[in-house]
């Protein structure tokens, strides 16, 4: 065993004596990074690296190189090459350019099936003492290394951190039983929607951004590639390290039946069978599996982040009351990676993206991320963000910023005079055009006046020359698109339909009591019924006419206390977040017999909801909702109304989270009020480290089921067709 710390050796020796040689426990050295030999031990390797358990090399492990499966989520991959880790944990693979896959007898040489084939490494078994005297079959690690054409001459340190980052990003593509990684290669719903291959490619790219492959650690901060400006990405290093340290407790023993391994497998519970329908692999959890190796344990922790299920009471010789407590207790006093100091409330991990970059437009300075409250995701997984705060200077409104799937700034648009002014949730139509409502709040527009309009940013990259159309009410507050590309607008006293030109049609029947407020939201179902929340005890729907042009108006107050966020699933169930301090609920409605009818069991309470704001549906019909409070959090409920997040919600770095979106990889993006005047005067709330200016958004990595984007692309092109809302790309 390497003498990286003399006190470590004495502790290990003492443990050996006490354990009477039941198993050898190798406590990792308490350092943040390991050093690498680079390629010094190889001469012609295309892919080389080391397998490490904590900070200690693992000898004799089976290292496999795979290309991801292409026939479905978690489908069987192609084994391209295999080898065994040598002294110091070293391994290498050589690429043969004349091959298009593995050799006839799989060995350490391989060829790319295609340049875009996504590759990953697994490392299983081996001796964590690096002596050749032991073998721990519980060991299994993962490293998602990227497209075949980009991994040449790379060095990869496979360890617990690479496993956690890779598993988090790819968890929706990993079969939880056999640990195979794959996705469909095409989408069956048209070229205007996100493809499954896009989602998994973006997930691999996220791993490459977060992970320092050479050292097997998380980059504490990094700058995603941007076309303009600069974004600082801050992963939750300590939380990722904590999960890695928990895995290391088992990996750094010489027996699969060691106390730490037994505790890990007992407490890292898979998704309970009763909640399996809320996952991307529903049938895999019945009957209930038990983790057999450390990769499966990591996957269960991330797919079941609240550690729901049977709770352990005995953990590695200690008494515990919860699975979370047991798992956290496995972190050693001198862990190989610097962990959090307090037990987490869940195992989700995230990244915060902040920016203080600005651009000058006319006489104004416009921030790229400045109170980035509202967002939407396009078919490529790019995130379009409306910055709600007004920039400095005169004559210019807010800007809309496009981020790449890895968080870099691609462009900022609609910064011209009177284009964006108090913009709210952007909407992307089936063709990819971006639409924005402008509230024109006087509190945000001191030099700009009370501009109220809807603007469009066409996909061809040419901004409109002015407002698409001005509206007459105190709004517009919300937009929605149907599957044909018609845009619907909610105002204070009317609902407006727009077919893409400059002429709007009022669809509210004369004399109705319809009302909306600044916090209203809209959604369209597959019958092209238009649903509108009101920020009051009212939920409304406008149904298309059987003849003529006048829509039918329906409303309900049943179970509604303060309707805000609105989201619809493939069965046309409408989920409505109710903003009630200390007792928020989620309503679920459906149109039945010409009336808005609550679904049995609705409203759903006891789900940790409070001050609920905006909602989104993921690819299994689960509802994700933001909480309008200084620290959030984010809640998740199943389609049947069962809480999937803990009572505390999913806790990350938030500042009054508002808009929310799920991308084709299963990442959850949250807009925040960071950058507004409240944040600028509250120390540490404007961004990681308390940046003096700018704002930030948050990404929860891989926690949701991938969903078709944009939302409108999940709708049929004609009313009554098949809905793909809240379904996975296929």
C-alpha positions in Angstrom: 0.0 0.0 0.0 1.5 3.5 -0.9 2.6 5.4 2.1 0.8 8.7 1.3 0.2 9.4 4.9 2.1 7.9 7.9 -0.9 8.3 10.3 -3.0 6.5 7.7 -0.8 3.5 7.8 -0.9 3.3 11.5 -4.7 3.6 11.5 -5.0 0.8 8.9 -2.7 -1.4 10.9 -4.8 -0.9 14.0 -7.9 -1.7 12.1 -6.3 -5.0 10.8 -5.6 -6.1 14.4 -9.1 -5.2 15.6 -10.8 -6.9 12.6 -8.8 -10.1 13.1 -8.3 -10.0 9.3 -12.0 -10.2 8.4 -11.3 -7.6 5.7 -8.7 -5.0 5.0 -9.9 -1.4 5.2 -7.9 1.1 3.2 -8.7 4.6 4.2 -8.0 7.1 1.4 -5.6 9.9 1.9 -7.4 13.1 2.8 -6.4 15.2 -0.3 -8.5 16.8 -3.0 -6.5 15.7 -6.1 -4.4 12.7 -7.1 -1.3 13.1 -9.3 -1.0 11.2 -12.5 1.8 9.6 -14.4 0.5 11.0 -17.6 1.5 8.7 -20.4 4.9 8.0 -19.0 4.3 4.2 -18.8 3.0 3.9 -22.4 4.3 4.8 -25.8 1.6 4.2 -28.3 -1.6 4.3 -26.3 -4.6 6.0 -27.8 -6.5 5.9 -24.5 -4.6 5.4 -21.3 -5.2 6.0 -17.6 -5.3 4.7 -14.1 -7.9 3.0 -12.0 -8.0 4.4 -8.5 -9.8 3.7 -5.3 -9.8 7.0 -3.5 -6.1 8.0 -3.8 -4.9 4.4 -4.1 -4.3 2.4 -7.3 -6.2 -0.8 -8.0 -4.4 -3.7 -9.5 -5.9 -6.5 -11.6 -9.2 -4.8 -12.4 -11.0 -5.5 -15.7 -11.1 -2.3 -17.7 -13.7 -2.3 -20.6 -14.2 0.2 -23.3 -17.7 0.5 -24.7 -19.7 2.3 -27.3 -23.1 3.2 -26.0 -26.1 1.2 -27.1 -28.3 2.7 -29.9 -31.5 0.8 -29.7 -33.2 2.3 -26.6 -32.6 3.8 -23.2 -30.2 1.5 -21.3 -29.8 -0.7 -24.4 -26.8 -3.1 -24.8 -23.6 -1.3 -25.7 -20.8 -2.6 -28.0 -17.7 -3.9 -26.1 -14.9 -2.4 -28.1 -11.8 -3.4 -26.1 -10.8 -4.9 -22.8 -7.7 -5.1 -20.6 -6.5 -5.4 -17.0 -5.1 -2.7 -14.8 -1.4 -3.2 -14.1 0.8 -2.0 -11.3 -0.2 1.4 -10.2 -3.6 0.9 -11.7 -2.4 1.7 -15.2 -4.2 0.6 -18.4 -4.1 1.5 -22.1 -6.1 0.9 -25.3 -4.8 1.3 -28.8 -6.9 2.5 -31.7 -6.6 0.8 -35.1 -7.9 3.2 -37.7 -8.7 0.4 -40.1 -11.2 -1.2 -37.7 -14.7 0.0 -37.1 -15.3 -1.8 -33.8 -13.6 -4.5 -31.7 -11.1 -7.0 -32.9 -12.5 -10.4 -33.8 -11.2 -11.5 -30.4 -11.8 -8.6 -28.1 -8.5 -7.3 -26.7 -6.8 -3.9 -26.0 -7.1 -2.6 -29.6 -10.3 -1.1 -31.0 -11.7 0.9 -33.9 -14.4 3.6 -33.9 -17.8 2.3 -35.0 -18.3 5.9 -36.1 -16.7 9.2 -35.3 -19.7 10.2 -33.2 -19.9 6.9 -31.3 -20.0 7.8 -27.6 -17.5 5.9 -25.5 -17.3 5.0 -21.8 -15.0 3.1 -19.6 -15.9 0.7 -16.8 -13.4 -0.7 -14.2 -14.5 -3.8 -12.2 -13.0 -5.8 -9.4 -9.3 -5.7 -8.6 -7.1 -5.4 -5.6 -7.3 -2.1 -3.7 -4.1 -2.9 -1.9 -2.2 -3.0 -5.2 -0.3 -6.1 -4.0 -2.1 -8.8 -6.0 -3.2 -10.5 -2.8 -6.9 -9.6 -2.8 -9.8 -9.0 -5.1 -13.0 -7.1 -4.3 -15.8 -8.0 -6.6 -17.9 -5.1 -5.3 -15.7 -2.6 -7.1 -17.2 -1.1 -10.3 -16.4 2.4 -11.6 -17.4 4.5 -14.6 -15.9 7.2 -16.8 -17.9 8.7 -19.7 -15.2 9.9 -22.0 -17.0 11.2 -25.1 -17.2 10.8 -28.8 -14.8 8.4 -30.4 -13.2 11.1 -32.6 -12.3 13.3 -29.6 -10.8 10.8 -27.1 -7.6 10.0 -28.9 -4.5 10.3 -26.8 -6.6 11.1 -23.7 -5.6 10.1 -20.1 -8.4 9.1 -17.8 -8.3 8.6 -14.1 -11.2 6.3 -13.3 -12.2 6.7 -9.7 -15.2 7.4 -7.4 -15.5 11.0 -8.5 -15.5 10.1 -12.2 -18.2 7.5 -11.4 -20.5 10.0 -9.6 -20.2 12.7 -12.2 -20.7 10.2 -15.1 -23.6 8.4 -13.4 -25.3 11.7 -12.4 -25.3 13.0 -16.0 -26.2 9.7 -17.6 -28.5 8.2 -15.0 -31.5 8.3 -17.3 -29.6 6.2 -19.9 -28.2 3.6 -17.5 -30.2 0.4 -17.1 -30.3 0.0 -13.3 -30.1 -3.8 -13.4 -27.3 -4.6 -15.9 -25.7 -1.1 -15.9 -25.7 -0.9 -19.7 -25.7 2.6 -21.2 -27.7 3.5 -24.3 -30.3 5.6 -26.0 -32.6 5.6 -29.1 -30.9 7.1 -32.1 -33.9 8.7 -33.8 -37.1 10.4 -32.8 -40.4 9.2 -34.0 -42.2 12.6 -33.7 -40.5 14.7 -36.3 -37.4 16.7 -36.9 -38.6 19.7 -35.0 -38.3 18.0 -31.6 -35.3 16.9 -29.5 -33.8 13.6 -30.4 -32.7 11.1 -27.8 -29.3 11.1 -29.4 -29.1 14.8 -28.7 -29.9 14.2 -25.0 -27.2 11.6 -24.4 -24.6 13.6 -26.4 -25.3 16.7 -24.3 -25.0 14.5 -21.2 -21.5 13.3 -22.2 -20.5 16.9 -22.9 -21.6 18.0 -19.5 -19.4 15.3 -17.9 -16.5 16.6 -20.0 -17.1 20.1 -18.6 -17.4 19.2 -15.0 -14.8 16.4 -14.7 -11.0 16.8 -14.8 -10.4 13.5 -16.6 -6.6 13.4 -16.0 -6.9 13.7 -12.2 -10.3 12.2 -11.6 -11.7 15.2 -9.7 -14.3 17.9 -10.2 -13.3 21.2 -11.7 -14.1 23.6 -8.8 -15.0 26.3 -11.3 -14.7 26.4 -15.0 -15.8 28.6 -17.9 -18.0 26.8 -20.5 -17.2 27.7 -24.1 -19.0 30.9 -24.9 -19.4 32.9 -28.2 -19.8 36.1 -26.2 -19.2 37.1 -22.6 -18.0 34.7 -19.9 -20.0 32.3 -17.7 -18.5 30.8 -14.5 -19.8 27.3 -13.7 -19.6 26.2 -10.1 -20.4 22.5 -9.6 -21.4 21.2 -6.1 -17.9 19.8 -5.6 -18.3 18.8 -1.9 -21.6 17.0 -2.5 -20.2 15.1 -5.4 -17.1 14.2 -3.3 -19.4 13.0 -0.5 -21.0 10.4 -2.7 -17.6 9.5 -3.9 -16.3 9.0 -0.4 -19.3 6.8 0.4 -18.4 4.6 -2.5 -14.7 4.6 -1.4 -15.7 3.2 2.0 -16.6 -0.1 0.2 -14.1 0.1 -2.6 -11.1 0.4 -0.3 -11.8 -2.9 1.4 -10.8 -6.4 0.3 -14.1 -8.1 0.6 -17.6 -7.7 -0.9 -19.0 -8.7 2.5 -17.1 -6.0 4.5 -19.1 -3.8 6.9 -18.9 -0.7 4.6 -20.0 -2.7 1.5 -22.9 -4.3 3.4 -24.0 -0.9 4.7 -23.8 0.7 1.3 -25.9 -1.9 -0.3 -28.5 -1.9 2.4 -28.9 1.9 2.5 -28.5 2.8 -1.2 -32.0 1.7 -1.9 -33.4 1.6 -5.5 -36.6 3.5 -6.4 -39.4 1.8 -4.5 -41.6 -0.4 -6.8 -44.6 1.8 -6.0 -42.8 4.8 -7.5 -41.2 3.0 -10.4 -43.6 4.5 -12.9 -42.0 7.8 -12.2 -38.6 6.6 -13.6 -37.2 6.0 -17.0 -36.9 2.3 -16.3 -40.2 1.4 -14.6 -40.2 -2.4 -15.1 -36.6 -2.7 -13.7 -37.7 -2.1 -10.1 -40.2 -4.9 -9.8 -39.2 -7.1 -8.1 -37.0 -4.8 -6.1 -33.3 -5.2 -6.8 -30.4 -4.8 -4.4 -27.1 -3.2 -5.4 -24.4 -5.7 -6.2 -21.5 -3.3 -6.9 -20.5 0.3 -6.3 -21.7 1.6 -9.7 -25.2 0.2 -9.1 -25.1 1.7 -5.6 -24.2 5.1 -7.0 -27.0 4.8 -9.6 -29.6 4.0 -6.9 -28.5 6.9 -4.8 -28.9 9.3 -7.7 -32.1 7.8 -9.1 -33.6 7.6 -5.6 -32.1 10.8 -4.2 -34.4 10.9 -1.1 -33.3 7.3 -0.2 -37.0 6.3 -0.1 -37.8 2.7 0.8 -37.0 0.5 3.7 -34.9 2.4 6.2 -31.9 0.7 7.8 -31.5 0.7 11.6 -28.0 -0.9 11.7 -25.2 0.5 9.7 -21.6 -0.8 9.7 -21.9 -1.6 13.4 -23.7 1.6 14.3 -27.3 2.4 15.0 -29.0 4.7 12.4 -32.6 5.8 11.7 -32.5 6.6 8.0 -30.7 5.5 4.9 -29.4 9.0 4.4 -27.8 8.9 7.9 -26.3 5.5 7.3 -24.8 6.5 3.9 -23.3 9.7 5.3 -21.8 7.9 8.2 -19.6 5.9 5.8 -17.6 9.0 5.0 -14.3 8.4 6.9 -12.7 10.9 9.2 -10.0 11.4 6.6 -11.8 10.9 3.3 -10.1 10.7 -0.1 -12.1 13.7 -1.3 -13.2 16.7 0.6 -16.8 16.1 1.6 -19.7 18.3 3.0 -19.7 18.8 6.7 -23.4 18.2 7.3 -25.6 15.4 6.2 -27.4 16.2 2.9 -31.1 16.0 2.6 -30.9 14.3 -0.8 -28.3 13.1 -3.3 -29.1 15.3 -6.2 -26.1 17.3 -7.5 -26.1 20.5 -9.4 -24.1 23.2 -11.2 -24.6 27.0 -10.8 -24.0 29.2 -13.8 -23.2 32.9 -13.1 -22.0 35.8 -15.2 -21.1 39.4 -14.6 -20.5 39.9 -18.4 -22.3 42.7 -20.1 -22.6 44.2 -23.6 -23.1 47.8 -24.7 -26.2 48.4 -26.7 -26.6 52.0 -27.7 -26.3 54.0 -24.5 -27.1 51.0 -22.3 -25.2 48.3 -20.6 -27.0 44.9 -20.8 -26.1 42.0 -18.6 -26.1 38.4 -20.1 -27.4 37.0 -16.8 -29.2 39.7 -14.9 -32.1 38.5 -12.9 -32.5 35.5 -15.2 -35.9 34.4 -14.0 -37.6 32.8 -16.9 -36.4 30.2 -19.4 -37.3 27.6 -22.0 -35.4 24.8 -23.7 -35.2 24.2 -27.5 -34.8 21.0 -29.5 -31.0 21.1 -29.2 -31.1 21.5 -25.4 -30.1 25.1 -25.6 -31.6 27.2 -22.8 -33.3 30.6 -23.7 -33.4 33.0 -20.7 -35.4 36.2 -20.2 -33.5 38.6 -18.0 -36.2 40.4 -16.1 -34.2 43.3 -14.6 -33.8 46.5 -16.6 -30.2 47.3 -17.6 -28.4 50.6 -16.9 -28.7 53.4 -19.4 -31.6 54.6 -21.4 -33.7 53.5 -24.3 -33.0 49.8 -24.1 -35.0 47.0 -22.4 -33.9 43.6 -21.2 -32.0 41.0 -23.1 -32.8 37.3 -24.0 -29.8 35.1 -23.6 -29.2 31.7 -25.2 -27.0 29.2 -23.3 -25.6 26.0 -24.7 -26.4 22.7 -23.0 -23.2 23.0 -21.1 -23.9 26.6 -19.9 -21.9 28.8 -22.3 -23.4 31.9 -23.8 -24.3 31.5 -27.5 -25.9 34.9 -28.1 -28.0 37.6 -26.6 -30.9 38.8 -28.7 -33.9 41.3 -28.6 -31.8 44.0 -26.9 -33.1 46.7 -29.2 -35.3 49.6 -28.2 -38.6 48.6 -26.7 -38.2 44.9 -27.7 -38.0 43.4 -24.2 -39.4 45.2 -21.2 -40.2 43.2 -18.1 -40.2 39.9 -20.1 -41.7 36.8 -18.5 -41.6 33.1 -19.5 -40.5 32.7 -23.2 -42.2 30.2 -25.4 -40.8 28.2 -28.3 -43.1 27.2 -31.0 -42.9 23.9 -33.0 -40.7 25.6 -35.6 -38.2 26.8 -33.0 -39.1 30.5 -33.0 -38.8 32.2 -29.7 -41.6 34.3 -28.3 -41.6 36.6 -25.3 -44.4 38.5 -23.4 -43.5 41.9 -22.1 -45.3 42.9 -18.9 -43.9 46.4 -19.0 -44.0 46.9 -15.2 -43.4 50.5 -14.3 -41.2 49.3 -11.3 -38.8 47.9 -13.9 -39.0 50.4 -16.6 -38.2 53.9 -15.3 -36.8 55.2 -18.5 -38.7 53.1 -20.9 -42.3 53.7 -20.2 -45.1 51.2 -19.9 -44.4 49.0 -23.0 -46.7 46.0 -23.3 -46.1 43.7 -26.3 -45.3 40.3 -27.7 -42.0 39.9 -29.6 -40.6 37.1 -31.7 -37.0 36.0 -32.3 -37.1 33.9 -35.5 -34.9 30.8 -35.8 -33.2 32.3 -38.8 -31.4 34.7 -36.4 -33.0 37.9 -37.6 -34.7 39.9 -34.9 -38.0 41.6 -35.5 -37.7 45.3 -36.3 -40.1 46.2 -33.5 -42.9 44.9 -31.3 -44.8 42.1 -33.0 -48.0 43.6 -31.6 -48.9 45.9 -28.8 -51.6 44.8 -26.4 -54.4 46.8 -24.8 -54.6 45.3 -21.3 -52.2 45.5 -18.4 -50.0 42.7 -19.8 -49.4 40.4 -21.6 -48.5 38.1 -18.7 -48.1 34.7 -20.3 -47.8 32.9 -23.7 -48.4 29.4 -25.0 -48.1 27.7 -28.4 -50.2 25.0 -29.9 -48.9 22.3 -32.2 -49.7 24.4 -35.3 -47.6 27.3 -34.1 -50.5 29.6 -33.0 -49.4 31.8 -30.1 -51.9 32.5 -27.3 -51.5 35.5 -25.0 -53.0 36.1 -21.5 -53.9 39.6 -20.6 -55.8 41.1 -17.6 -59.2 41.0 -19.2 -58.8 39.0 -22.4 -57.1 36.0 -24.0 -55.5 36.7 -27.3 -54.6 34.4 -30.2 -52.0 35.2 -32.7 -51.3 33.2 -35.8 -47.7 34.4 -36.3 -48.4 37.8 -38.0 -48.9 41.2 -36.5 -52.7 40.9 -36.2 -54.1 39.4 -33.0 -57.5 38.0 -32.5 -59.3 38.2 -29.2 -60.6 34.8 -28.2 -62.4 35.7 -24.9 -66.1 35.6 -25.3 -67.7 39.0 -24.6 -68.7 39.6 -21.0 -66.7 36.8 -19.4 -65.2 37.3 -15.9 -61.8 36.1 -17.0 -58.9 37.7 -15.3 -55.1 37.2 -15.2 -52.3 38.8 -13.2 -48.6 39.2 -13.5 -48.0 35.7 -12.2 -50.3 33.9 -14.7 -49.2 31.1 -16.9 -50.6 29.3 -19.9 -50.5 25.8 -21.5 -52.2 24.1 -24.4 -53.4 20.5 -24.5 -53.6 18.1 -27.5 -57.2 19.2 -28.2 -55.8 22.8 -28.4 -57.7 23.8 -25.3 -55.9 26.8 -23.8 -55.5 26.7 -20.0 -54.7 29.9 -18.0 -53.9 30.4 -14.4 -54.8 33.7 -12.8 -52.8 34.1 -9.6 -56.1 33.9 -7.8 -58.7 31.3 -6.7 -59.6 30.7 -10.4 -58.5 28.3 -13.2 -59.7 29.0 -16.7 -59.8 27.1 -20.0 -60.7 28.3 -23.5 -61.9 25.5 -25.8 -61.9 25.8 -29.6 -65.3 26.6 -31.2 -67.1 23.9 -33.2 -67.9 26.6 -35.7 -67.0 30.3 -36.0 -64.1 31.9 -34.2 -65.4 32.5 -30.7 -63.8 30.2 -28.1 -65.8 28.7 -25.2 -64.8 29.9 -21.8 -64.7 27.6 -18.8 -63.5 28.2 -15.2 -63.4 26.6 -11.8 -62.6 27.5 -8.3 -62.7 23.9 -7.0 -59.7 23.3 -4.9 -57.9 26.4 -6.3 -56.4 28.8 -3.9 -53.9 30.8 -5.9 -53.2 29.3 -9.3 -49.8 30.1 -10.8 -47.8 27.4 -12.6 -49.5 25.4 -15.3 -48.2 22.2 -17.0 -50.0 19.5 -19.1 -49.1 15.8 -19.6 -49.8 13.5 -22.6 -53.2 12.5 -21.2 -54.3 16.2 -21.1 -54.1 16.2 -17.3 -53.5 19.8 -16.2 -51.3 20.4 -13.2 -51.6 23.7 -11.4 -49.3 25.0 -8.7 -51.1 26.9 -6.0 -49.1 29.7 -4.3 -50.1 29.4 -0.6 -47.5 30.2 2.1 -47.0 27.2 4.4 -49.6 25.0 2.7 -49.3 25.0 -1.1 -51.0 22.2 -3.1 -50.8 20.9 -6.6 -54.2 20.7 -8.5 -54.8 18.2 -11.2 -57.7 18.9 -13.6 -59.1 17.4 -16.8 -61.9 18.6 -19.1 -64.8 16.2 -18.8 -68.3 16.6 -20.1 -67.6 20.3 -21.0 -66.4 21.1 -17.5 -63.1 21.5 -15.7 -63.1 18.5 -13.3 -60.6 17.8 -10.5 -58.9 14.4 -10.9 -59.6 12.0 -8.0 -57.2 12.7 -5.2 -56.5 16.3 -6.2 -55.5 18.6 -4.8 -52.2 17.0 -3.7 -50.8 18.2 -0.4 -48.1 16.9 2.0 -45.6 17.1 -0.8 -43.3 19.7 0.7 -44.9 22.4 -1.5 -45.0 26.0 -0.2 -45.3 29.2 -2.1 -45.3 27.2 -5.3 -44.7 29.2 -8.5 -44.0 27.5 -11.8 -44.2 23.9 -13.0 -42.9 21.7 -15.7 -43.6 18.1 -16.7 -40.7 15.6 -17.3 -40.6 12.6 -19.6 -42.5 10.3 -17.2 -45.2 12.9 -16.4 -43.7 14.0 -13.1 -44.2 17.6 -12.1 -41.3 19.8 -11.0 -42.2 23.0 -9.2 -40.3 26.1 -8.0 -40.8 27.7 -4.6 -40.9 31.5 -4.5 -38.7 31.8 -1.4 -35.1 33.0 -0.8 -33.6 29.5 -0.7 -36.3 27.7 -2.8 -36.4 24.7 -2.9 -37.6 22.6 -5.9 -40.2 19.9 -5.4 -41.1 16.9 -7.5 -44.3 14.9 -7.5 -45.3 11.9 -9.5 -48.2 11.9 -12.0 -50.3 10.3 -9.3 -49.4 13.1 -6.8 -46.9 11.2 -4.7 -43.9 13.2 -3.4 -40.7 12.2 -5.1 -38.6 14.9 -3.4 -38.0 14.9 0.4 -40.1 17.1 2.7 -37.3 19.7 2.4 -37.5 19.7 -1.4 -34.3 19.4 -3.5 -31.9 21.9 -1.9 -29.3 23.7 -4.0 -28.1 27.3 -4.4 -31.2 29.3 -5.2 -32.3 32.9 -4.8 -36.0 33.1 -5.2 -36.3 30.4 -8.0 -38.9 31.2 -10.6 -39.0 29.6 -14.1 -38.2 26.0 -14.5 -37.5 23.7 -17.5 -36.4 20.1 -18.2 -34.0 19.4 -21.1 -33.6 16.3 -23.4 -30.9 14.9 -21.1 -33.1 15.1 -17.9 -31.4 18.1 -16.4 -33.6 20.5 -14.5 -32.9 24.2 -15.2 -34.1 26.9 -12.7 -34.2 30.6 -13.2 -33.6 32.9 -10.2 -34.1 36.5 -9.2 -30.3 36.8 -8.6 -29.2 40.2 -10.0 -32.3 42.2 -8.9 -32.0 45.0 -6.3 -32.8 42.6 -3.4 -30.0 40.3 -4.4 -27.6 43.1 -4.9 -28.0 44.2 -1.3 -28.0 40.8 0.2 -24.5 39.4 0.9 -23.8 36.2 -0.9 -27.1 35.8 -2.6 -26.3 37.1 -6.0 -24.2 34.2 -7.0 -21.7 31.6 -5.8 -19.3 33.6 -3.6 -21.5 36.7 -3.6 -20.6 38.3 -6.9 -21.0 42.0 -6.9 -23.1 42.1 -10.0 -24.8 39.8 -12.4 -27.0 36.8 -11.7 -27.1 33.0 -12.0 -29.2 30.0 -12.9 -29.1 26.5 -11.4 -29.0 23.1 -13.1 -29.8 19.9 -11.3 -27.9 17.2 -13.1 -29.9 14.3 -14.7 -32.5 14.2 -12.0 -35.6 14.3 -14.3 -36.6 11.9 -17.0 -35.6 13.3 -20.4 -38.5 15.1 -22.2 -39.3 16.2 -25.7 -38.4 19.8 -26.2 -39.6 22.4 -27.0 -42.9 21.8 -25.1 -45.1 22.7 -28.1 -43.3 20.2 -30.3 -44.9 17.5 -28.2 -48.3 18.6 -29.4 -50.0 17.3 -32.5 -50.2 19.6 -35.5 -54.0 19.4 -35.5 -56.4 19.4 -32.6 -57.2 15.9 -31.3 -54.1 14.2 -32.5 -51.7 12.1 -30.4 -49.9 14.0 -27.7 -46.3 13.6 -26.8 -46.3 16.1 -24.0 -44.3 14.8 -21.0 -42.8 11.9 -22.9 -39.2 10.9 -23.6 -37.5 11.5 -27.0 -37.6 8.2 -28.9 
